[in-house]
Amino acid sequence: MPDLNTLVQPDRGQPARTIHLVDAKGYDAWLSAQPPRHRAAAQAQKLAPASYFSAILPGDAPDEWSVVAVVTNIDRLSVWCLAKLAETLPEGTYRVAGKEPGAAIYGWLTAQYKFDRYKKRDEKAVGPRVLLTGDPARMDEALRLASVTYKVRDWINTGANDMGPADLEAAAADIAKVYGGTLNVVKGAEIEKGYGMLHAVGKAAGKGREPRLIEIEWGNPDHPRIAIVGKGVCFDSGGLDIKPASGMRLMKKDMGGAAHALALAEMIMGARLPVRLHMLVPAVENSINGEAARPGDVMISRKGLTVENSNTDAEGRLILGDAFTRAEENKPELIFNFATLTGAARVALGPDLTALFANDDTLASELMAAAETEADPMWRLPLYDPYKDMLKSDVADMVNAAEAPWGGALTAALFLKEFVPAGAQWAHFDIFCWHGSPKPGRPKGGDAVSLRATWKVLKDRYAG
């Protein structure tokens, strides 16, 4: 894994290869102005006026060459416009001709990520590609975001044998220690007595993988209190309502919400945002043994609501509900939660578009605007209250999963809404956080989604 700090450097006029940028509307004029050897090189490398196409342009001497890359809009560089170059260019140092790379720094950094924890070292791997910039503030922010993105990817990509509840606890402990946060971990008898839904989901896991609630508190108590909650199901078998093999294959990523909560907490603490942070990760493994929760069991939540377990594979909302109630005890004004919660959200929006639910229109508007600005796409879905009828139970206050086969993302969000802290603005991100095939800057595997947008909203609100 490359050292991120080596991949982008301040531009002090040091030697570097030049990257020339052109977009589709200016492509023909650019090509016609090139010397014959450049036109021949472009033709030989099948350069085309479309995003991500590039070519090496020869110089006057054998060791002199530059690069031309086609971008969507040369006047407004996108996050990912240089990412393919960062994946494919030879090792070396590069400078964009005539302009700052700006937002593209993040894509340059994340494009060079590789998950190699379980692989032998590749001695033939290409060395780092370094990008120069004259904008140190943009560079520093991109480095911070890329650093937590690397962590999110690592956590999600790691096999569940090495990323259980105790491993999430260890990750939280490391972050708390670095930034001066206070770590509190609730487990054992306290979970069984005080967090009925969290205990029910995780009680079938083996020794050392017991359910727990991981908390970090940080910041001045006089500052506005916010809560960040992440679903930490370290592996999801589905419980007694067991998943098929195809549905279980990627369930190591079911702690993706926890990874996002840890990453956003690190951004908040690292930037010393003037807030009182309460990060909560309910961490479990949804396993099967003789103690596993059964369909039809009734759980008593921390809030006191009784919940009939209508589907043991709808476990994420249960553990989040108890975590929300714990957050409410400290009266936050804002709560964000991240969860790989429903397949229904993926059916509705596909793998790349995050489903956003919010109980406040102003907050939703801020998030949607930030999603557009940061190229961190999300789409708001409704908290349609009439669908609460689908969560009615004959024997308890509610069920955890509707029996009807439609509106699954909405009914899951409505279940969570029952536990949202009173008076708090709330946003729920139903995320997939996985790429089934690679894209420039986004390799196959786990990824951070909605992180840049939520960070921008928090900065704009609390740091001016």
Secondary structure as the mmCIF struct_conf table of DSSP 4:
data_model
#
loop_
_struct_conf.conf_type_id
_struct_conf.id
_struct_conf.beg_label_comp_id
_struct_conf.beg_label_asym_id
_struct_conf.beg_label_seq_id
_struct_conf.end_label_comp_id
_struct_conf.end_label_asym_id
_struct_conf.end_label_seq_id
HELX_RH_AL_P HELX_RH_AL_P1 LEU A 4 LEU A 7
STRN STRN1 VAL A 8 PRO A 10
BEND BEND1 ARG A 12 GLY A 13
STRN STRN2 ARG A 17 ASP A 23
HELX_RH_AL_P HELX_RH_AL_P2 ALA A 24 SER A 32
TURN_TY1_P TURN_TY1_P1 ALA A 33 ALA A 33
BEND BEND2 GLN A 34 GLN A 34
HELX_RH_AL_P HELX_RH_AL_P3 PRO A 36 ALA A 44
TURN_TY1_P TURN_TY1_P2 GLN A 45 LYS A 46
BEND BEND3 PRO A 49 ALA A 50
TURN_TY1_P TURN_TY1_P3 SER A 51 TYR A 52
STRN STRN3 SER A 54 PRO A 58
BEND BEND4 ASP A 60 ALA A 61
TURN_TY1_P TURN_TY1_P4 PRO A 62 ASP A 63
STRN STRN4 TRP A 65 VAL A 71
BEND BEND5 THR A 72 THR A 72
TURN_TY1_P TURN_TY1_P5 ILE A 74 ASP A 75
BEND BEND6 ARG A 76 ARG A 76
TURN_TY1_P TURN_TY1_P6 VAL A 79 LEU A 82
HELX_RH_AL_P HELX_RH_AL_P4 ALA A 83 THR A 88
BEND BEND7 LEU A 89 LEU A 89
HELX_LH_PP_P HELX_LH_PP_P1 PRO A 90 PRO A 90
BEND BEND8 GLU A 91 GLU A 91
STRN STRN5 GLY A 92 VAL A 96
TURN_TY1_P TURN_TY1_P7 ALA A 97 GLY A 98
BEND BEND9 LYS A 99 LYS A 99
TURN_TY1_P TURN_TY1_P8 GLY A 102 ALA A 103
HELX_RH_AL_P HELX_RH_AL_P5 ALA A 104 THR A 110
TURN_TY1_P TURN_TY1_P9 ALA A 111 GLN A 112
TURN_TY1_P TURN_TY1_P10 ARG A 117 TYR A 118
BEND BEND10 LYS A 119 LYS A 119
TURN_TY1_P TURN_TY1_P11 GLU A 123 LYS A 124
STRN STRN6 ARG A 129 THR A 133
BEND BEND11 GLY A 134 GLY A 134
HELX_RH_AL_P HELX_RH_AL_P6 PRO A 136 ASN A 157
BEND BEND12 THR A 158 THR A 158
HELX_RH_3T_P HELX_RH_3T_P1 ALA A 160 ASP A 162
BEND BEND13 MET A 163 GLY A 164
HELX_RH_AL_P HELX_RH_AL_P7 PRO A 165 TYR A 179
TURN_TY1_P TURN_TY1_P12 GLY A 180 GLY A 180
HELX_LH_PP_P HELX_LH_PP_P2 GLY A 181 GLY A 181
STRN STRN7 THR A 182 LYS A 187
TURN_TY1_P TURN_TY1_P13 GLY A 188 GLY A 188
HELX_RH_AL_P HELX_RH_AL_P8 ALA A 189 GLY A 194
HELX_RH_AL_P HELX_RH_AL_P9 GLY A 196 GLY A 202
TURN_TY1_P TURN_TY1_P14 LYS A 203 ALA A 204
BEND BEND14 ALA A 205 ALA A 205
TURN_TY1_P TURN_TY1_P15 LYS A 207 GLY A 208
STRN STRN8 ARG A 212 TRP A 218
BEND BEND15 GLY A 219 GLY A 219
TURN_TY1_P TURN_TY1_P16 PRO A 221 ASP A 222
BEND BEND16 HIS A 223 HIS A 223
HELX_LH_PP_P HELX_LH_PP_P3 PRO A 224 PRO A 224
STRN STRN9 ARG A 225 GLY A 230
STRN STRN10 GLY A 232 ASP A 236
TURN_TY1_P TURN_TY1_P17 GLY A 239 LEU A 240
BEND BEND17 ASP A 241 ASP A 241
HELX_LH_PP_P HELX_LH_PP_P4 ILE A 242 PRO A 244
HELX_RH_AL_P HELX_RH_AL_P10 ALA A 245 MET A 248
TURN_TY1_P TURN_TY1_P18 ARG A 249 LEU A 250
HELX_RH_3T_P HELX_RH_3T_P2 MET A 251 MET A 255
HELX_RH_AL_P HELX_RH_AL_P11 GLY A 256 GLY A 270
TURN_TY1_P TURN_TY1_P19 ALA A 271 ARG A 272
BEND BEND18 PRO A 274 VAL A 275
STRN STRN11 ARG A 276 ASN A 286
BEND BEND19 ASN A 289 ASN A 289
TURN_TY1_P TURN_TY1_P20 GLY A 290 GLU A 291
TURN_TY1_P TURN_TY1_P21 PRO A 295 GLY A 296
STRN STRN12 VAL A 298 ILE A 300
TURN_TY1_P TURN_TY1_P22 ARG A 302 LYS A 303
BEND BEND20 GLY A 304 GLY A 304
STRN STRN13 THR A 306 GLU A 308
BEND BEND21 SER A 310 SER A 310
TURN_TY1_P TURN_TY1_P23 THR A 312 ASP A 313
HELX_RH_AL_P HELX_RH_AL_P12 GLY A 316 GLU A 328
TURN_TY1_P TURN_TY1_P24 GLU A 329 ASN A 330
BEND BEND22 GLU A 333 GLU A 333
STRN STRN14 LEU A 334 ALA A 339
HELX_RH_AL_P HELX_RH_AL_P13 GLY A 343 LEU A 349
BEND BEND23 PRO A 351 LEU A 353
STRN STRN15 THR A 354 ALA A 358
BEND BEND24 ASN A 359 ASN A 359
HELX_RH_AL_P HELX_RH_AL_P14 ASP A 361 THR A 373
TURN_TY1_P TURN_TY1_P25 GLU A 374 ALA A 375
STRN STRN16 MET A 378 ARG A 380
HELX_RH_3T_P HELX_RH_3T_P3 ASP A 385 LEU A 391
BEND BEND25 ASP A 394 ASP A 397
STRN STRN17 MET A 398 VAL A 399
BEND BEND26 ASN A 400 ALA A 401
BEND BEND27 GLU A 403 TRP A 406
HELX_RH_AL_P HELX_RH_AL_P15 GLY A 408 LYS A 417
TURN_TY1_P TURN_TY1_P26 GLU A 418 PHE A 419
BEND BEND28 VAL A 420 VAL A 420
HELX_LH_PP_P HELX_LH_PP_P5 PRO A 421 PRO A 421
TURN_TY1_P TURN_TY1_P27 ALA A 422 GLY A 423
STRN STRN18 GLN A 425 ASP A 430
STRN STRN19 TRP A 434 HIS A 435
BEND BEND29 GLY A 436 SER A 437
STRN STRN20 LYS A 439 LYS A 439
TURN_TY1_P TURN_TY1_P28 PRO A 440 GLY A 441
STRN STRN21 ARG A 442 ARG A 442
BEND BEND30 LYS A 444 LYS A 444
STRN STRN22 GLY A 445 GLY A 446
BEND BEND31 SER A 450 SER A 450
HELX_RH_AL_P HELX_RH_AL_P16 LEU A 451 TYR A 462
#
